[in-house]
Amino acid sequence: MTTFSILMTSDTHGYWLNSAEGTPDNLLKTAQGLKELKAQKEHPTLMIDLGDFIQGSSFATYMYKIRQSGTFFAQAMNAIGYDYQIIGNHEFNYGADYRQNVFADLNAAILNSNMVTASNQQAFIGQPYAIHEIDGLKVGIIGATTHYIPNWELPAHYDGIEFKDAFTTVKHYVNILRPQVDVLVVAYHGGFEADLTDFSPLEKLTGENQGAKMLQEIDGIDVLLTGHQHRQINQKVGSTWVVQPGFGGELIADITITVDEQKNVHINGQLHPTTNYTEDLVLKQTLKADLEAGNTWLRTVIGHAPLTPTTNDVFEARVLGHPYIEMLNQIQLYETSAQLSAVTLVNDFFAAFTGDITNEILLLSYPYYNRIAKVNITGSELTEVIEYDLEYLMLNDRDEIIVNPTYIDPKPRHYNFDSYSGIQVTVDLGQPFGQRVISIIDESTGEPIIADATYSIALSQYRAAGGGDYEQFHVDKIEYLSENDVAGLLVDAVSGKIQLDWEAINRNYRHWNYQPPYPLFKYPLD
C-alpha cells in the first residue's frame, strides 16, 4: 500500500501584503500553511499551483508598473517549493516579456498541454504532462488552461500561441497516460460550467469552463484540480475527487491518495483555511526588501479626489450610480473622446476613494490592469447590450431590486454589470429579460438614440474584447486602444494632470431610471 498527498493552491493573485478583502491575512500565511501541512505528512507530498499568481493585487501592480520585473513571484514560489506550475489566464495580462521573465526563473515544472506554438504545434512553454514516481507508484499529471483567453486578452499578449480546446486536449492525454500510470491527476486552470450534482448548466456553454464536461465524458481521471472561478469545492463526483481552493491563498487543498495492493485508489480531500496560520517568517525575511518597498509605495499619497460620497453600500452604488463610477467614466471619455462610456464597480473599496488618495487606495478600488478601448456600435446593439447588462438585476417577491442569484452562486459575477455615462436609461425590471428597456436618451442631444445610428463607446479592454459574454463586443471591433491603463489615468486625475470637472461628477452621476421606482433590497456589503 502506497500513500501520498497533493497540496494545491490556485488564483493567489499576488496577495503578499494583504488579502483580497484588505485584511492582514496574506500569502505569507498560505506559505506557512503549506510548510506545516507538508511537515505533518508521514508520506511523500507533491505541491502544485494552478496559476493566476502574478496579477491581481495592488502589490502585483507595483511589481509590474514600478519595478517592471516579476522575478519576485518566481523567488517566492521557489522558496515555497512547488513541484508543478500551471499557467493561469491572468499570466497573459502583462504581456509576453513579463510572463517569460517570471517563468524563466521558476524551479517548478510547468505543465501545459493545450497552449502551443502555432508554427510547430508544440507546447509554447513547459510540457503537456509529467509522470511522477512515488515509491514505485506512477502518478500522471496533465496540465491544462482555459482556452478562452483570446476572448479577453489583447492579441499582442499571446502572439504566436494557439489555444487548443482544453477538453479535447485533456481527453487526448488521458487516453495516452491512463494505461501507463497508477493514479491520474488533471490540473486544470478552469472551472465548472454545470452543477456537479445534476449537471444542469450554470452559465453559457462558451468553452471557458469545461470541468463538468471532463467529469461526464472522460473516463479515468482520479483527481481533478481546478481553479479560475474562485470557488470552494471539495467533493467526489462519480469516481473523481474534485477540488477548488477559492482565491487569494485563502484555502489550501489537501488531497491524500492511497493505492492498495490491488491497485485500487482511495482518495480523501480537505480545504484548510489559511487564516489559521501565522506568517512564514523565514520567507518574509527572504522577501523583505521587495515587500517593504512595495508597502512604502502603496502608502504614498499621490493626489486628492474631491468626490462626495453618496453611499458606501456597493449594491446601492451599482444600481443607482455613484460619483466614483462617474469619475471612471469621465476618465474613459477623456482618454478616448467617445460619446458614451461604461464601467464596472468591482468591489466596495470605492467608498474610500475620497480626499487624499494613496497608491493603495487607488489600486484597491481598481485592482486590474485595463487599457481603454473605443468601440462603435449601433443604437440597436446598444439596446441589446443594456438588456443583457440588466440581467444582473431582478425583483424579489416584495418587488425589491435584488441581484440575480445566478450572478452570486456558484460564482460571484458582479463584474458583469456595467454603469453608463452619456445616456439616460429608463427601465422596468418587472418585465421579462430582453424587454426591460423603456427608453435610452442621448444626453448630448436630449433625444432618444437612433436604432441604425452609430455611437462610440469607451470600455475596458476586457469588455471590449467580449469579456463577460457580451456578444456585441469583439476585439475586431476595437477602433482605438489607449496606451494608458485605467489605474495610470486615475493617478493623473487625482494629481491634477487630467482636469476633471469634479462638481459635475458629484452632481451628474445617476444614469439609471427605474419605472416604477422599486426599492432596493438591503444587502450587507459584499
N, C-alpha and C positions, 0 to 999 in steps of 0.2 A: 504494500500500500504506500502510495506517494502523495504527499500533501504540499501544496504551495499556495501563495496568496498573490493577489494583484492589488496594489494601491493605485488609485487613479484620481486625477484632478482634471478639470476642464473649464474653459471660459474664465480663467483667472483675471484677465484683462488688466494686468499691471497694477493691481491694488496693493502696492508695497508700503504705502504710507498710511492708508486708512481703508475703510470698507466702502462699498458702493453706496451705503447709506450715510457715509460721513462719520461713522463711529471709529474709535481707536482700533477695532479689530482690523487685521491686515494679513498679508500673505506670510509674514514672519511667524504668525500663529499657525498657518497652514503648514509651513515648513517644519515647525516643531511637532505638529501632529503626525506628519509623515515620519519624522525621525523616531518618535516614541512608538508608533504603531509597528514600524519595521523592527525595532529593537525587541518588542514583545513577542514577535513570532519565533517559534522554535523550528521553523522550516523556511525554505527559500522564499524570497519575495521579489516580485517584479514591480517596477514603478513606471507608470505610463501617464503622459499628459496629452489631452486631446485637442490642444490648440486654443487660439484666441488668447495669447499670453503677452503680446507686445503692444496692444492698443486698448483704449477704453477708459483709463483713469486719468486724472489730472497729472499724475507723475509720469505716466506713459507719454502724454502730450509734451511734457517738459523734455523728456529724453529725445523725442523726435524733433521738436521745433528749436530747442535751445542747444542741447548737446549734439544733436544730429548724429547720434550713434546709438545703436541698440545692443551693444556688447554687454551692457549691464544685465539684460534679460538672459543672455546666454550664460553669463557668470553665475547668476542666481540659480538657474536651472541645473547647471553643472554641480554647484555646491550641494544642492538637494540630492542629486544623484539619480535622476531619471534614467531609465534604461531605453525608453522609446518615446518618440515625439510624433504627434500627428499635427498636420497643418490645418489651422482654422481659417475661415473666410476672412477674418479681420487681419490676418497676416499679410493680406494684399493691400490694405488701406494706404500704406505709406510708400508704396512703390517697390520695384524690384531690388534696387540697390540697398535700401534699408533692410528689406527682408533677407537678402542674401548675406548682409553684414551680420545678422543675428545667427542665421543657420550655419554659417561657416565656422562659428565658434562653439556650436553645441557638441557636447560629447554624446548625447543620446542618439541612437539610430533613428533616422527619420523614415517613417512608413507612409508611403504614398502610392496607391495603386491606380488612381484614376485621373491624375493630372499629369499629362505627358507633353513632351516637347513635340510640337506639331510636325517638325521636319523628320523626326526619326521614330516617333511613337513610343519612346522610352520615358520613364518617369523623369520629370524635369528636375527633380531632386529626390534623393533617398532611394528607397527600394519598395516594391509593392508589398512585400511580406517578409516575415522572419520566422525561422524555426528555432525556437529556444529550447535547449535540452536542460532538463532539471532531474537530476538523479536517475538518468536513463529514460525519463519521460520526455516525449516530444510535444512541445506546445507551439502550435501555429498561430501567428498574429498577423492579421491583414489590416492595413491602414487605408482609410478612405475619407474623403471630404465631400460635403455637398457640392454638386456640380452646378449649382445655381448662381455661383459667383459672378458670371458675366452679366447677370440681370441687375446687379447692384454696382459693380465695380467699374472704374474707368479703364477702357481698353489698354491704355499705356501701362497700366499696372500689372497686366498679365500678358503682355506682348509675347507671342511665340508659344504660348501654352494652350493646349487643347484640353477641355474638361469632358472627360468621358462620363457617361451615366453611372452614378455610384452603385445603384442596384445591380445593373448588368455586370459591372466590373467585379463587384464583390462576389456575385454568383459564379463568375468565371474562375476566380481564385479559390473559392470554397471547393469547387469541383476538382481543382488541382491538388489542394492541400489536404482535404479530408482523408484520403487514403493513406497519407504519409504521417499523420500526427495522431496523438492520443487525445489531445484537447485542442479545440479550435476557438479562437477569440477573434472577433471582429471589432476593431476600434474605429468608430465612425463619427467624424465631426458632422453630425446631422442629427435630426430628431425624429419625431413620430407624427405622421400625418393623419393617423387614425387612432381611435380608442383601443387600448390594449386588452380590453375585455371582449367587446363585441366587434371590434374593427370598423365601427362606423366612422365616417370621415370627420375630422376635426377642423379641416381647412381645405382650401382649394388644392386640388391634386396637381401642383405645378412641377413636382420633382425636387423641390427644395429639401423636403424631408421624406425619407423613404424607409425609415426604420420599421414601420409596421409591415410594409411590403416585404422587407427582408425576412421578418419573422414568419410571415404567411407562406412565402414562396421559395425560401431557400432552406433546404434540409441540412442539418449537420453543424449548425452554429451552437456551441456550448455557452458562450458568453458574448453578449452584445453590449459593448461600452459605447455610450452616446454622449452628445453634448449639444451645443448650438442653441437650444431652446431655453436654457437656464432653468429647466425643471428639476424636481427632486423625485427620482424614480429608483426603486429598489424592489424588484419582484421577479417572479418566474412567470414566463409566458410560454405555454407549451413546454417544450424541453429546454428552453433557453433562459439563462439568467440575464436580466436586463437592468442596467443602472444608468443614472444620470445625476451628477452631483451639484446641481444648482449653478451658481456663478460667483465670481469674486473670491474663490477659495473658501466659501462658507462651509462646504462639506468635503469630506474625503471619502471616496468609495473604497470599500474594503471587501474584496471577494476572495473567499477561501475555497479551494478546489482540491478534492481528494479523488484519486483514481485507485480503485481496488485491484486485486489480483486478476479479476475477470475483465478488467478494463472498463468497468462501469464508472461513470463520472458523477460525483456528488458535489453540489455547489451550494454555498450559502453566502449571502452578502449583507453588508451593513453600510449605513451612511453615518459618519462621525462628524458632529458639529465642531468646527474649529474654534468657536468661542470658548470651548472647554480647556484650551491650551494656552500656555504663556508664549511669549515670543521666543524664537530661536536666537539666543543672544550671541552665539558664535557666528551665525550667518549675519546677524545685524552688524556685528563688528566688521565682518568682511565687506559688507556693502555700505559701511558707514559714510564714507566720503560722498558717494553719489546720493544717498538718502538725505543727508544734511543739506547738500547743495540744492537738491530739488525742493526740500521743505522751505529753505530760505527764499527761493524764487517764488514759490507758490504763495508765500505770505507777504510778498512785496505789493504795496499799493500802486496801482497803475493809472488810477484816474477816479473820476466821480460820475455817478449816474443820478441825476435829479428826477428819478422816477417816483411817482406817487403810488404806493402800494394800495390796491383796491381790495385785495383778499390774499390770504396765504393758503387758501384751500385750492389745491391743484385741480380738482374736478370743476369747481366753480369758474376758475380761470380758463379752463379749456372750453367750457360751454358758453360762457358769457363774454370772454375776452379779458385782456389784461394789458396794461402799458408795457410790460416786459415783452409780451408777444408782439405788440405793435412795433416796439423798438427793433426786434429781429426782422420783421417785415420791412420796415423802413430802411434798414441796412441793406437788405437784399435788393430793394428797389433802387437805392443809391448806386449799388455796385453794377446793376445790370441795365438800368434805365427801362425796365419792363413796366407794363401798365398795371399788372397785378402781382401779388406775392402770396405765398402760402408757407407756413412753418408749423412745426410740431413742438408742443410743450412737452419735453421729455421726462421731467421729474419735478419734485416740489422744491428744489433748490432755487427756483426762480424768485421765491419770496425774499431771499437775502440780497438780491441784486438791486440795491438802492444805497445811496450815499457813497462812501469810499469803497472802491472795488479793488480787491486783490486778485492776483492771477488765480488763486484757488477758488474764490467765489465765482469768478467768470467761468472757469473750467468745470466746476461742479454743476453750474446751471446749464452749460453747453459742453458736454464732455467729448463730443465727436469731432473728428476731422471731416469737414464737409466744405467743399468748394460750392459755389453758387452757379446754377445753370439758368439760362433763359430759354424757354420753350414756347413755340407758337401753337396754339390750339384754337379751334373754332368755338363759337358760343355754345353749340350743341354738345361738343366734347366737354366743355367746362361744366355744363349741367350734369353730364354723366359722372364726371369726377366728383362733384359735390354730392350727388346722390350716393355714390359709393362711400365717400367720406362720412356721410351721416349714418351709415350702418353701424357706426360706433355707438350710437345713442338709441335708446328705446324708452318706452313708458312702462312703469310697473302697474300693478292693479289699482293703485291710488292716483294714477295719471301724473306721477312724478317722473322727471327725467332721470334715467339711470344709464350706466354703461352696459352695453350689450354683454351679457355674461360670456359669450364666446370670445370676447376681447380680454377677458380676465383669466379664464381657465380653459384649457390646461396651461396656456402660456399668456402672460400679460402682453397686450399689443397696443398700449396707449400711444406708441409711436406712430400708429397708423391713422391718427386723427389730426388733420391739418386745420389751422385757423388762417383766415384770409385778410388781406388789406386790398383796397381798391374797388371793392364791391360791397354792396349790402344784400344779404341773402335772407329772404323770408321763407320759413319752412313750417310745415305741420308734421310733427313727429307722430301724430296719431294715424297717419296714412301708411300704407304698405311701403316696404323698401322699394326704391326706384320711382316713387310717386310723391315724394315729400316736398320737393322744391316748389314753392308758390311763385316766387319771382327772384330774379337776380338783377340788381340795379348797378350799372356802371357809375361809380361815384364821381368820375371826371365829367360826366355829361348829365347825370341825373336821370338817364333814360335806361330802359331795360336792355340787357345785352341782346345782340342780334345773332340768331342761330347760325347763319352762314358767314358771319364776320370773323375775322382772325384777331386774336388777342394774345399778347405776350405775357407770360407769367414767370416769375422768378421762383426757383425751387432749389432745395438741396440737391447735390449731385445724386444722392441715394434715391430721392423721389423721382428726379428727372429721368433716371435710368429705368424706372418702373418699379422701384423698391416698394414693398408692401402690396404687390399685385395690383398696382394702378395701371390698368391696361392701356389707358390713353397716353401714357408717357413711355418713352423708349429712348435709349441712348442715341439712336439715329435721328431723333427729333431735336436734339440739343443744338440750338443756334449759337450759343455763346457759353463759355465756361470760364469763370473767373480764375485768375492766378492766385487770388487770396482766398483763404478759408474763412468761415463764419467767425471762429474764435479770434482770428487775427483782426478782422474788421471790427469786432466788438472792442478790442483793445484800442483801435483807432478812434472809435466813437467815444469811449469814456475818457480818453486822453485829450480829446478835442481836435484830433487830426481830421475827423469827419464831423462836420457841423450838422447835427440833427436838430430838428425843431421839437425840443423836449416838451414844450407846452402843448403842442398839437398831439404829441404821442400820449401825454397824460389825459387828454381830453377826448380824442377820437380813436378809441381802441375797440369799440363794440361794432361788430360787423354781422353778427347773427341776430335775427329777429324771429322769435318763436310765436306762432299763432295757432291756437290760443296760447297765452303766456303760462305754460306749465311750470310748476315749482320744481326745484331741484331736490333730489334725494340727498340727504346729508351723509356723505361717506366720511369715514376717518381719512386723514391724509394718507396717500399711498406713496 
